[in-house]
């Protein structure tokens, strides 16, 4: 499955939060649980 630029733009915020701290990873996980974004899931 190939990522589209819209998927990357939507997932950037979640991906950045995932790298901040361990708590950020947990927050990003729950942010991504409703609308699954492949880009964000990879970084989480």
ModelCIF file with pLDDT and N, C-alpha, C, O atoms, coordinates in Angstrom:
data_MODEL
#
_entry.id   MODEL 
#
_entity.id                         1 
_entity.type                       polymer 
_entity.pdbx_number_of_molecules   1 
#
_entity_poly.entity_id                      1 
_entity_poly.type                           'polypeptide(L)' 
_entity_poly.nstd_linkage                   no 
_entity_poly.nstd_monomer                   no 
_entity_poly.pdbx_seq_one_letter_code       
;(UNK)(UNK)(UNK)(UNK)(UNK)(UNK)(UNK)(UNK)(UNK)(UNK)(UNK)(UNK)(UNK)(UNK)(UNK)(UNK)
(UNK)(UNK)(UNK)(UNK)(UNK)(UNK)(UNK)(UNK)(UNK)(UNK)(UNK)(UNK)(UNK)(UNK)(UNK)(UNK)
(UNK)(UNK)(UNK)(UNK)(UNK)(UNK)(UNK)(UNK)(UNK)(UNK)(UNK)(UNK)
;
_entity_poly.pdbx_seq_one_letter_code_can   XXXXXXXXXXXXXXXXXXXXXXXXXXXXXXXXXXXXXXXXXXXX 
_entity_poly.pdbx_strand_id                 A 
#
loop_
_entity_poly_seq.entity_id 
_entity_poly_seq.num 
_entity_poly_seq.mon_id 
_entity_poly_seq.hetero 
1 1  UNK n 
1 2  UNK n 
1 3  UNK n 
1 4  UNK n 
1 5  UNK n 
1 6  UNK n 
1 7  UNK n 
1 8  UNK n 
1 9  UNK n 
1 10 UNK n 
1 11 UNK n 
1 12 UNK n 
1 13 UNK n 
1 14 UNK n 
1 15 UNK n 
1 16 UNK n 
1 17 UNK n 
1 18 UNK n 
1 19 UNK n 
1 20 UNK n 
1 21 UNK n 
1 22 UNK n 
1 23 UNK n 
1 24 UNK n 
1 25 UNK n 
1 26 UNK n 
1 27 UNK n 
1 28 UNK n 
1 29 UNK n 
1 30 UNK n 
1 31 UNK n 
1 32 UNK n 
1 33 UNK n 
1 34 UNK n 
1 35 UNK n 
1 36 UNK n 
1 37 UNK n 
1 38 UNK n 
1 39 UNK n 
1 40 UNK n 
1 41 UNK n 
1 42 UNK n 
1 43 UNK n 
1 44 UNK n 
#
_struct_asym.id          A 
_struct_asym.entity_id   1 
#
loop_
_ma_qa_metric.id 
_ma_qa_metric.mode 
_ma_qa_metric.name 
_ma_qa_metric.software_group_id 
_ma_qa_metric.type 
1 global pLDDT . pLDDT 
2 local  pLDDT . pLDDT 
#
_ma_qa_metric_global.metric_id      1 
_ma_qa_metric_global.metric_value   82.66 
_ma_qa_metric_global.model_id       1 
_ma_qa_metric_global.ordinal_id     1 
#
loop_
_ma_qa_metric_local.label_asym_id 
_ma_qa_metric_local.label_comp_id 
_ma_qa_metric_local.label_seq_id 
_ma_qa_metric_local.metric_id 
_ma_qa_metric_local.metric_value 
_ma_qa_metric_local.model_id 
_ma_qa_metric_local.ordinal_id 
A UNK 1  2 58.00 1 1  
A UNK 2  2 66.00 1 2  
A UNK 3  2 68.00 1 3  
A UNK 4  2 74.00 1 4  
A UNK 5  2 74.00 1 5  
A UNK 6  2 74.00 1 6  
A UNK 7  2 75.00 1 7  
A UNK 8  2 79.00 1 8  
A UNK 9  2 79.00 1 9  
A UNK 10 2 78.00 1 10 
A UNK 11 2 84.00 1 11 
A UNK 12 2 86.00 1 12 
A UNK 13 2 82.00 1 13 
A UNK 14 2 84.00 1 14 
A UNK 15 2 85.00 1 15 
A UNK 16 2 83.00 1 16 
A UNK 17 2 84.00 1 17 
A UNK 18 2 85.00 1 18 
A UNK 19 2 85.00 1 19 
A UNK 20 2 86.00 1 20 
A UNK 21 2 85.00 1 21 
A UNK 22 2 87.00 1 22 
A UNK 23 2 87.00 1 23 
A UNK 24 2 85.00 1 24 
A UNK 25 2 85.00 1 25 
A UNK 26 2 88.00 1 26 
A UNK 27 2 86.00 1 27 
A UNK 28 2 87.00 1 28 
A UNK 29 2 89.00 1 29 
A UNK 30 2 90.00 1 30 
A UNK 31 2 87.00 1 31 
A UNK 32 2 87.00 1 32 
A UNK 33 2 87.00 1 33 
A UNK 34 2 83.00 1 34 
A UNK 35 2 82.00 1 35 
A UNK 36 2 85.00 1 36 
A UNK 37 2 86.00 1 37 
A UNK 38 2 86.00 1 38 
A UNK 39 2 85.00 1 39 
A UNK 40 2 87.00 1 40 
A UNK 41 2 87.00 1 41 
A UNK 42 2 87.00 1 42 
A UNK 43 2 85.00 1 43 
A UNK 44 2 85.00 1 44 
#
loop_
_atom_site.group_PDB 
_atom_site.id 
_atom_site.type_symbol 
_atom_site.label_atom_id 
_atom_site.label_alt_id 
_atom_site.label_comp_id 
_atom_site.label_asym_id 
_atom_site.label_entity_id 
_atom_site.label_seq_id 
_atom_site.pdbx_PDB_ins_code 
_atom_site.Cartn_x 
_atom_site.Cartn_y 
_atom_site.Cartn_z 
_atom_site.occupancy 
_atom_site.B_iso_or_equiv 
_atom_site.pdbx_formal_charge 
_atom_site.auth_seq_id 
_atom_site.auth_comp_id 
_atom_site.auth_asym_id 
_atom_site.auth_atom_id 
_atom_site.pdbx_PDB_model_num 
ATOM 1   N N  . UNK A 1 1  ? 0.840   -1.178 0.000  1.00 58.00 ? 1  UNK A N  1 
ATOM 2   C CA . UNK A 1 1  ? 0.000   0.000  0.000  1.00 58.00 ? 1  UNK A CA 1 
ATOM 3   C C  . UNK A 1 1  ? 0.885   1.241  0.000  1.00 58.00 ? 1  UNK A C  1 
ATOM 4   O O  . UNK A 1 1  ? 1.813   1.351  0.801  1.00 58.00 ? 1  UNK A O  1 
ATOM 5   N N  . UNK A 1 2  ? 0.598   2.148  -0.880 1.00 66.00 ? 2  UNK A N  1 
ATOM 6   C CA . UNK A 1 2  ? 1.415   3.339  -1.019 1.00 66.00 ? 2  UNK A CA 1 
ATOM 7   C C  . UNK A 1 2  ? 0.745   4.522  -0.330 1.00 66.00 ? 2  UNK A C  1 
ATOM 8   O O  . UNK A 1 2  ? -0.471  4.695  -0.404 1.00 66.00 ? 2  UNK A O  1 
ATOM 9   N N  . UNK A 1 3  ? 1.548   5.320  0.331  1.00 68.00 ? 3  UNK A N  1 
ATOM 10  C CA . UNK A 1 3  ? 1.033   6.493  1.031  1.00 68.00 ? 3  UNK A CA 1 
ATOM 11  C C  . UNK A 1 3  ? 0.797   7.638  0.055  1.00 68.00 ? 3  UNK A C  1 
ATOM 12  O O  . UNK A 1 3  ? 1.568   7.841  -0.883 1.00 68.00 ? 3  UNK A O  1 
ATOM 13  N N  . UNK A 1 4  ? -0.265  8.372  0.285  1.00 74.00 ? 4  UNK A N  1 
ATOM 14  C CA . UNK A 1 4  ? -0.543  9.566  -0.493 1.00 74.00 ? 4  UNK A CA 1 
ATOM 15  C C  . UNK A 1 4  ? -0.140  10.782 0.331  1.00 74.00 ? 4  UNK A C  1 
ATOM 16  O O  . UNK A 1 4  ? -0.021  10.695 1.554  1.00 74.00 ? 4  UNK A O  1 
ATOM 17  N N  . UNK A 1 5  ? 0.068   11.900 -0.326 1.00 74.00 ? 5  UNK A N  1 
ATOM 18  C CA . UNK A 1 5  ? 0.527   13.097 0.393  1.00 74.00 ? 5  UNK A CA 1 
ATOM 19  C C  . UNK A 1 5  ? -0.483  13.554 1.436  1.00 74.00 ? 5  UNK A C  1 
ATOM 20  O O  . UNK A 1 5  ? -0.087  14.123 2.453  1.00 74.00 ? 5  UNK A O  1 
ATOM 21  N N  . UNK A 1 6  ? -1.768  13.324 1.217  1.00 74.00 ? 6  UNK A N  1 
ATOM 22  C CA . UNK A 1 6  ? -2.786  13.694 2.198  1.00 74.00 ? 6  UNK A CA 1 
ATOM 23  C C  . UNK A 1 6  ? -2.659  12.879 3.467  1.00 74.00 ? 6  UNK A C  1 
ATOM 24  O O  . UNK A 1 6  ? -2.858  13.400 4.565  1.00 74.00 ? 6  UNK A O  1 
ATOM 25  N N  . UNK A 1 7  ? -2.325  11.595 3.328  1.00 75.00 ? 7  UNK A N  1 
ATOM 26  C CA . UNK A 1 7  ? -2.131  10.738 4.503  1.00 75.00 ? 7  UNK A CA 1 
ATOM 27  C C  . UNK A 1 7  ? -0.949  11.213 5.324  1.00 75.00 ? 7  UNK A C  1 
ATOM 28  O O  . UNK A 1 7  ? -1.000  11.222 6.554  1.00 75.00 ? 7  UNK A O  1 
ATOM 29  N N  . UNK A 1 8  ? 0.112   11.607 4.646  1.00 79.00 ? 8  UNK A N  1 
ATOM 30  C CA . UNK A 1 8  ? 1.309   12.067 5.351  1.00 79.00 ? 8  UNK A CA 1 
ATOM 31  C C  . UNK A 1 8  ? 1.028   13.374 6.081  1.00 79.00 ? 8  UNK A C  1 
ATOM 32  O O  . UNK A 1 8  ? 1.436   13.541 7.231  1.00 79.00 ? 8  UNK A O  1 
ATOM 33  N N  . UNK A 1 9  ? 0.334   14.303 5.425  1.00 79.00 ? 9  UNK A N  1 
ATOM 34  C CA . UNK A 1 9  ? 0.022   15.582 6.068  1.00 79.00 ? 9  UNK A CA 1 
ATOM 35  C C  . UNK A 1 9  ? -0.835  15.378 7.308  1.00 79.00 ? 9  UNK A C  1 
ATOM 36  O O  . UNK A 1 9  ? -0.614  16.038 8.324  1.00 79.00 ? 9  UNK A O  1 
ATOM 37  N N  . UNK A 1 10 ? -1.803  14.482 7.244  1.00 78.00 ? 10 UNK A N  1 
ATOM 38  C CA . UNK A 1 10 ? -2.684  14.235 8.384  1.00 78.00 ? 10 UNK A CA 1 
ATOM 39  C C  . UNK A 1 10 ? -1.947  13.530 9.516  1.00 78.00 ? 10 UNK A C  1 
ATOM 40  O O  . UNK A 1 10 ? -2.255  13.758 10.686 1.00 78.00 ? 10 UNK A O  1 
ATOM 41  N N  . UNK A 1 11 ? -0.985  12.682 9.188  1.00 84.00 ? 11 UNK A N  1 
ATOM 42  C CA . UNK A 1 11 ? -0.297  11.902 10.202 1.00 84.00 ? 11 UNK A CA 1 
ATOM 43  C C  . UNK A 1 11 ? 0.914   12.563 10.815 1.00 84.00 ? 11 UNK A C  1 
ATOM 44  O O  . UNK A 1 11 ? 1.450   12.058 11.801 1.00 84.00 ? 11 UNK A O  1 
ATOM 45  N N  . UNK A 1 12 ? 1.366   13.687 10.260 1.00 86.00 ? 12 UNK A N  1 
ATOM 46  C CA . UNK A 1 12 ? 2.586   14.338 10.766 1.00 86.00 ? 12 UNK A CA 1 
ATOM 47  C C  . UNK A 1 12 ? 2.475   14.749 12.222 1.00 86.00 ? 12 UNK A C  1 
ATOM 48  O O  . UNK A 1 12 ? 3.405   14.522 12.996 1.00 86.00 ? 12 UNK A O  1 
ATOM 49  N N  . UNK A 1 13 ? 1.378   15.340 12.608 1.00 82.00 ? 13 UNK A N  1 
ATOM 50  C CA . UNK A 1 13 ? 1.213   15.807 13.979 1.00 82.00 ? 13 UNK A CA 1 
ATOM 51  C C  . UNK A 1 13 ? 1.286   14.641 14.950 1.00 82.00 ? 13 UNK A C  1 
ATOM 52  O O  . UNK A 1 13 ? 1.959   14.722 15.977 1.00 82.00 ? 13 UNK A O  1 
ATOM 53  N N  . UNK A 1 14 ? 0.598   13.565 14.628 1.00 84.00 ? 14 UNK A N  1 
ATOM 54  C CA . UNK A 1 14 ? 0.609   12.392 15.497 1.00 84.00 ? 14 UNK A CA 1 
ATOM 55  C C  . UNK A 1 14 ? 2.006   11.793 15.554 1.00 84.00 ? 14 UNK A C  1 
ATOM 56  O O  . UNK A 1 14 ? 2.456   11.376 16.621 1.00 84.00 ? 14 UNK A O  1 
ATOM 57  N N  . UNK A 1 15 ? 2.696   11.746 14.420 1.00 85.00 ? 15 UNK A N  1 
ATOM 58  C CA . UNK A 1 15 ? 4.046   11.183 14.382 1.00 85.00 ? 15 UNK A CA 1 
ATOM 59  C C  . UNK A 1 15 ? 5.010   12.014 15.229 1.00 85.00 ? 15 UNK A C  1 
ATOM 60  O O  . UNK A 1 15 ? 5.862   11.456 15.921 1.00 85.00 ? 15 UNK A O  1 
ATOM 61  N N  . UNK A 1 16 ? 4.886   13.329 15.179 1.00 83.00 ? 16 UNK A N  1 
ATOM 62  C CA . UNK A 1 16 ? 5.757   14.202 15.972 1.00 83.00 ? 16 UNK A CA 1 
ATOM 63  C C  . UNK A 1 16 ? 5.496   13.989 17.460 1.00 83.00 ? 16 UNK A C  1 
ATOM 64  O O  . UNK A 1 16 ? 6.439   13.895 18.245 1.00 83.00 ? 16 UNK A O  1 
ATOM 65  N N  . UNK A 1 17 ? 4.241   13.913 17.849 1.00 84.00 ? 17 UNK A N  1 
ATOM 66  C CA . UNK A 1 17 ? 3.895   13.701 19.253 1.00 84.00 ? 17 UNK A CA 1 
ATOM 67  C C  . UNK A 1 17 ? 4.453   12.366 19.741 1.00 84.00 ? 17 UNK A C  1 
ATOM 68  O O  . UNK A 1 17 ? 4.897   12.258 20.884 1.00 84.00 ? 17 UNK A O  1 
ATOM 69  N N  . UNK A 1 18 ? 4.433   11.358 18.885 1.00 85.00 ? 18 UNK A N  1 
ATOM 70  C CA . UNK A 1 18 ? 4.915   10.031 19.275 1.00 85.00 ? 18 UNK A CA 1 
ATOM 71  C C  . UNK A 1 18 ? 6.396   10.043 19.632 1.00 85.00 ? 18 UNK A C  1 
ATOM 72  O O  . UNK A 1 18 ? 6.833   9.230  20.448 1.00 85.00 ? 18 UNK A O  1 
ATOM 73  N N  . UNK A 1 19 ? 7.172   10.936 19.049 1.00 85.00 ? 19 UNK A N  1 
ATOM 74  C CA . UNK A 1 19 ? 8.609   10.983 19.313 1.00 85.00 ? 19 UNK A CA 1 
ATOM 75  C C  . UNK A 1 19 ? 8.988   11.865 20.495 1.00 85.00 ? 19 UNK A C  1 
ATOM 76  O O  . UNK A 1 19 ? 10.148  11.851 20.906 1.00 85.00 ? 19 UNK A O  1 
ATOM 77  N N  . UNK A 1 20 ? 8.067   12.623 21.051 1.00 86.00 ? 20 UNK A N  1 
ATOM 78  C CA . UNK A 1 20 ? 8.414   13.555 22.120 1.00 86.00 ? 20 UNK A CA 1 
ATOM 79  C C  . UNK A 1 20 ? 8.809   12.851 23.413 1.00 86.00 ? 20 UNK A C  1 
ATOM 80  O O  . UNK A 1 20 ? 9.923   13.045 23.900 1.00 86.00 ? 20 UNK A O  1 
ATOM 81  N N  . UNK A 1 21 ? 7.937   12.055 23.967 1.00 85.00 ? 21 UNK A N  1 
ATOM 82  C CA . UNK A 1 21 ? 8.217   11.335 25.211 1.00 85.00 ? 21 UNK A CA 1 
ATOM 83  C C  . UNK A 1 21 ? 7.460   10.018 25.184 1.00 85.00 ? 21 UNK A C  1 
ATOM 84  O O  . UNK A 1 21 ? 6.721   9.735  24.241 1.00 85.00 ? 21 UNK A O  1 
ATOM 85  N N  . UNK A 1 22 ? 7.647   9.222  26.216 1.00 87.00 ? 22 UNK A N  1 
ATOM 86  C CA . UNK A 1 22 ? 6.879   7.982  26.326 1.00 87.00 ? 22 UNK A CA 1 
ATOM 87  C C  . UNK A 1 22 ? 5.393   8.298  26.443 1.00 87.00 ? 22 UNK A C  1 
ATOM 88  O O  . UNK A 1 22 ? 4.558   7.608  25.858 1.00 87.00 ? 22 UNK A O  1 
ATOM 89  N N  . UNK A 1 23 ? 5.067   9.332  27.191 1.00 87.00 ? 23 UNK A N  1 
ATOM 90  C CA . UNK A 1 23 ? 3.664   9.741  27.333 1.00 87.00 ? 23 UNK A CA 1 
ATOM 91  C C  . UNK A 1 23 ? 3.134   10.223 25.990 1.00 87.00 ? 23 UNK A C  1 
ATOM 92  O O  . UNK A 1 23 ? 1.967   9.997  25.668 1.00 87.00 ? 23 UNK A O  1 
ATOM 93  N N  . UNK A 1 24 ? 3.972   10.879 25.208 1.00 85.00 ? 24 UNK A N  1 
ATOM 94  C CA . UNK A 1 24 ? 3.582   11.309 23.868 1.00 85.00 ? 24 UNK A CA 1 
ATOM 95  C C  . UNK A 1 24 ? 3.230   10.138 22.982 1.00 85.00 ? 24 UNK A C  1 
ATOM 96  O O  . UNK A 1 24 ? 2.318   10.229 22.160 1.00 85.00 ? 24 UNK A O  1 
ATOM 97  N N  . UNK A 1 25 ? 3.947   9.032  23.141 1.00 85.00 ? 25 UNK A N  1 
ATOM 98  C CA . UNK A 1 25 ? 3.648   7.825  22.372 1.00 85.00 ? 25 UNK A CA 1 
ATOM 99  C C  . UNK A 1 25 ? 2.259   7.304  22.729 1.00 85.00 ? 25 UNK A C  1 
ATOM 100 O O  . UNK A 1 25 ? 1.493   6.904  21.852 1.00 85.00 ? 25 UNK A O  1 
ATOM 101 N N  . UNK A 1 26 ? 1.946   7.311  23.997 1.00 88.00 ? 26 UNK A N  1 
ATOM 102 C CA . UNK A 1 26 ? 0.631   6.851  24.437 1.00 88.00 ? 26 UNK A CA 1 
ATOM 103 C C  . UNK A 1 26 ? -0.470  7.770  23.915 1.00 88.00 ? 26 UNK A C  1 
ATOM 104 O O  . UNK A 1 26 ? -1.509  7.297  23.455 1.00 88.00 ? 26 UNK A O  1 
ATOM 105 N N  . UNK A 1 27 ? -0.247  9.076  23.985 1.00 86.00 ? 27 UNK A N  1 
ATOM 106 C CA . UNK A 1 27 ? -1.226  10.045 23.480 1.00 86.00 ? 27 UNK A CA 1 
ATOM 107 C C  . UNK A 1 27 ? -1.416  9.854  21.977 1.00 86.00 ? 27 UNK A C  1 
ATOM 108 O O  . UNK A 1 27 ? -2.546  9.846  21.490 1.00 86.00 ? 27 UNK A O  1 
ATOM 109 N N  . UNK A 1 28 ? -0.318  9.702  21.243 1.00 87.00 ? 28 UNK A N  1 
ATOM 110 C CA . UNK A 1 28 ? -0.399  9.516  19.793 1.00 87.00 ? 28 UNK A CA 1 
ATOM 111 C C  . UNK A 1 28 ? -1.143  8.233  19.441 1.00 87.00 ? 28 UNK A C  1 
ATOM 112 O O  . UNK A 1 28 ? -1.894  8.189  18.467 1.00 87.00 ? 28 UNK A O  1 
ATOM 113 N N  . UNK A 1 29 ? -0.930  7.190  20.241 1.00 89.00 ? 29 UNK A N  1 
ATOM 114 C CA . UNK A 1 29 ? -1.622  5.920  20.005 1.00 89.00 ? 29 UNK A CA 1 
ATOM 115 C C  . UNK A 1 29 ? -3.138  6.121  20.082 1.00 89.00 ? 29 UNK A C  1 
ATOM 116 O O  . UNK A 1 29 ? -3.876  5.640  19.223 1.00 89.00 ? 29 UNK A O  1 
ATOM 117 N N  . UNK A 1 30 ? -3.592  6.828  21.104 1.00 90.00 ? 30 UNK A N  1 
ATOM 118 C CA . UNK A 1 30 ? -5.026  7.046  21.253 1.00 90.00 ? 30 UNK A CA 1 
ATOM 119 C C  . UNK A 1 30 ? -5.565  8.040  20.235 1.00 90.00 ? 30 UNK A C  1 
ATOM 120 O O  . UNK A 1 30 ? -6.717  7.924  19.817 1.00 90.00 ? 30 UNK A O  1 
ATOM 121 N N  . UNK A 1 31 ? -4.756  9.015  19.828 1.00 87.00 ? 31 UNK A N  1 
ATOM 122 C CA . UNK A 1 31 ? -5.184  9.944  18.782 1.00 87.00 ? 31 UNK A CA 1 
ATOM 123 C C  . UNK A 1 31 ? -5.381  9.220  17.460 1.00 87.00 ? 31 UNK A C  1 
ATOM 124 O O  . UNK A 1 31 ? -6.227  9.609  16.655 1.00 87.00 ? 31 UNK A O  1 
ATOM 125 N N  . UNK A 1 32 ? -4.609  8.175  17.236 1.00 87.00 ? 32 UNK A N  1 
ATOM 126 C CA . UNK A 1 32 ? -4.653  7.443  15.972 1.00 87.00 ? 32 UNK A CA 1 
ATOM 127 C C  . UNK A 1 32 ? -5.627  6.265  16.020 1.00 87.00 ? 32 UNK A C  1 
ATOM 128 O O  . UNK A 1 32 ? -5.796  5.578  15.012 1.00 87.00 ? 32 UNK A O  1 
ATOM 129 N N  . UNK A 1 33 ? -6.262  6.016  17.148 1.00 87.00 ? 33 UNK A N  1 
ATOM 130 C CA . UNK A 1 33 ? -7.109  4.832  17.268 1.00 87.00 ? 33 UNK A CA 1 
ATOM 131 C C  . UNK A 1 33 ? -8.415  4.943  16.491 1.00 87.00 ? 33 UNK A C  1 
ATOM 132 O O  . UNK A 1 33 ? -8.887  3.943  15.950 1.00 87.00 ? 33 UNK A O  1 
ATOM 133 N N  . UNK A 1 34 ? -9.008  6.123  16.420 1.00 83.00 ? 34 UNK A N  1 
ATOM 134 C CA . UNK A 1 34 ? -10.288 6.273  15.708 1.00 83.00 ? 34 UNK A CA 1 
ATOM 135 C C  . UNK A 1 34 ? -10.096 6.269  14.195 1.00 83.00 ? 34 UNK A C  1 
ATOM 136 O O  . UNK A 1 34 ? -10.671 5.435  13.495 1.00 83.00 ? 34 UNK A O  1 
ATOM 137 N N  . UNK A 1 35 ? -9.305  7.182  13.701 1.00 82.00 ? 35 UNK A N  1 
ATOM 138 C CA . UNK A 1 35 ? -9.044  7.278  12.263 1.00 82.00 ? 35 UNK A CA 1 
ATOM 139 C C  . UNK A 1 35 ? -7.629  6.795  12.014 1.00 82.00 ? 35 UNK A C  1 
ATOM 140 O O  . UNK A 1 35 ? -6.677  7.569  12.109 1.00 82.00 ? 35 UNK A O  1 
ATOM 141 N N  . UNK A 1 36 ? -7.488  5.522  11.695 1.00 85.00 ? 36 UNK A N  1 
ATOM 142 C CA . UNK A 1 36 ? -6.166  4.928  11.512 1.00 85.00 ? 36 UNK A CA 1 
ATOM 143 C C  . UNK A 1 36 ? -5.444  5.575  10.341 1.00 85.00 ? 36 UNK A C  1 
ATOM 144 O O  . UNK A 1 36 ? -5.965  5.616  9.226  1.00 85.00 ? 36 UNK A O  1 
ATOM 145 N N  . UNK A 1 37 ? -4.256  6.073  10.596 1.00 86.00 ? 37 UNK A N  1 
ATOM 146 C CA . UNK A 1 37 ? -3.410  6.665  9.575  1.00 86.00 ? 37 UNK A CA 1 
ATOM 147 C C  . UNK A 1 37 ? -2.150  5.820  9.483  1.00 86.00 ? 37 UNK A C  1 
ATOM 148 O O  . UNK A 1 37 ? -1.443  5.646  10.476 1.00 86.00 ? 37 UNK A O  1 
ATOM 149 N N  . UNK A 1 38 ? -1.866  5.297  8.300  1.00 86.00 ? 38 UNK A N  1 
ATOM 150 C CA . UNK A 1 38 ? -0.730  4.384  8.125  1.00 86.00 ? 38 UNK A CA 1 
ATOM 151 C C  . UNK A 1 38 ? 0.588   5.061  8.442  1.00 86.00 ? 38 UNK A C  1 
ATOM 152 O O  . UNK A 1 38 ? 1.462   4.439  9.046  1.00 86.00 ? 38 UNK A O  1 
ATOM 153 N N  . UNK A 1 39 ? 0.758   6.312  8.056  1.00 85.00 ? 39 UNK A N  1 
ATOM 154 C CA . UNK A 1 39 ? 1.996   7.056  8.315  1.00 85.00 ? 39 UNK A CA 1 
ATOM 155 C C  . UNK A 1 39 ? 2.206   7.213  9.822  1.00 85.00 ? 39 UNK A C  1 
ATOM 156 O O  . UNK A 1 39 ? 3.301   6.965  10.327 1.00 85.00 ? 39 UNK A O  1 
ATOM 157 N N  . UNK A 1 40 ? 1.175   7.618  10.526 1.00 87.00 ? 40 UNK A N  1 
ATOM 158 C CA . UNK A 1 40 ? 1.277   7.803  11.978 1.00 87.00 ? 40 UNK A CA 1 
ATOM 159 C C  . UNK A 1 40 ? 1.494   6.466  12.676 1.00 87.00 ? 40 UNK A C  1 
ATOM 160 O O  . UNK A 1 40 ? 2.267   6.391  13.631 1.00 87.00 ? 40 UNK A O  1 
ATOM 161 N N  . UNK A 1 41 ? 0.831   5.417  12.219 1.00 87.00 ? 41 UNK A N  1 
ATOM 162 C CA . UNK A 1 41 ? 0.994   4.102  12.833 1.00 87.00 ? 41 UNK A CA 1 
ATOM 163 C C  . UNK A 1 41 ? 2.435   3.621  12.721 1.00 87.00 ? 41 UNK A C  1 
ATOM 164 O O  . UNK A 1 41 ? 2.960   3.022  13.660 1.00 87.00 ? 41 UNK A O  1 
ATOM 165 N N  . UNK A 1 42 ? 3.068   3.870  11.606 1.00 87.00 ? 42 UNK A N  1 
ATOM 166 C CA . UNK A 1 42 ? 4.461   3.468  11.419 1.00 87.00 ? 42 UNK A CA 1 
ATOM 167 C C  . UNK A 1 42 ? 5.359   4.140  12.460 1.00 87.00 ? 42 UNK A C  1 
ATOM 168 O O  . UNK A 1 42 ? 6.243   3.496  13.026 1.00 87.00 ? 42 UNK A O  1 
ATOM 169 N N  . UNK A 1 43 ? 5.135   5.421  12.710 1.00 85.00 ? 43 UNK A N  1 
ATOM 170 C CA . UNK A 1 43 ? 5.982   6.163  13.628 1.00 85.00 ? 43 UNK A CA 1 
ATOM 171 C C  . UNK A 1 43 ? 5.671   5.866  15.090 1.00 85.00 ? 43 UNK A C  1 
ATOM 172 O O  . UNK A 1 43 ? 6.543   5.978  15.951 1.00 85.00 ? 43 UNK A O  1 
ATOM 173 N N  . UNK A 1 44 ? 4.454   5.498  15.361 1.00 85.00 ? 44 UNK A N  1 
ATOM 174 C CA . UNK A 1 44 ? 4.094   5.134  16.732 1.00 85.00 ? 44 UNK A CA 1 
ATOM 175 C C  . UNK A 1 44 ? 4.767   3.836  17.071 1.00 85.00 ? 44 UNK A C  1 
ATOM 176 O O  . UNK A 1 44 ? 4.608   3.330  18.182 1.00 85.00 ? 44 UNK A O  1 
#
